[in-house]
């Protein structure tokens, strides 16, 4: 079977593809570990810090940076890239990711196409650590896509013309700063607004004083009373809001189910929906789910969650943390099959080391690059 795969690989690669993707980034150039040994998967990682263009505030916290891990997997001269974005409120950090990723031994594998076995092994190393696991998953998917010479949306059989518009996120801030952010968001067709700190109506009214673009709102569990939440949703509906994401605490399951039943707008589960088992739990509680690679351990599980949610008749959104174009491009491979996309994490940072999926006239635009659709950027780390 492995020999057949190798023969298929040789026939599948477009002439020059393998050469064009070897070591496109020198991010790891000074790193001594992870040298190639023929036939074995070689994994390495390096810490990085994302710098946000603005202070980013949601219902529970504010920050100006996000800790990251950049990863790569090499196999027979081809390199796949991944990342772990770790907003502190999610509980992962450079320390926890280093501890986890140091345990990942991919040298025991010599066939990157055995993705299920490889990623089951990675998931079994320790509980939790979804972003760290996602960094391995994304790098492996990038590698395999490059070996096949195809982007993943084509491997999955998706039509890239069906990608949605992506929303552009506006964090909680003063009216003056909100107005500035709205102006910066001029190229985008839909805005995602963070709520939940007691200034909700002021936030929306400030935006509506400048634009009538559709809005989606993310409350990040900020509303505690279901009747207050319902009143707010009715008010938001009149302000051209499309849906409400995680309006109440994820532990308030009965209240959330009641709210969804009575809500005039779709409700989307985010913090309440991490991995596959949560999709079934969310059915009947939320109208849909927000899938994020950093929550669910990567592309493998995200693809399964998407198919499961669709089978249950649920709406699907593909979202992100503050991320580089690496993870954004990976998530975008799924975007032709979702209802909404919030893939703007790379647009909110000032030091993106990659060049990937683009937003053109507000719409996610997939490219033809093999793997996750990534090229090296201008930054050297």
PyMOL commands that set and color helices and strands:
alter all, ss='L'
color gray80, all
select helices_A, chain A and resi 2-12+17-20+88-90+94-101+106-108+115-124+130-148+152-155+160-162+175-184+200-208+226-237+253-262+276-282+293-296+299-311+325-332+335-337+345-348
alter helices_A, ss='H'
color red, helices_A
select strands_A, chain A and resi 42-57+62-75+78-86+167-170+190-194+214-218+241-245+266-269+288-292+315-319+340-341+354-355+358-360+363-365+375-376
alter strands_A, ss='S'
color yellow, strands_A
deselect
rebuild
show_as cartoon
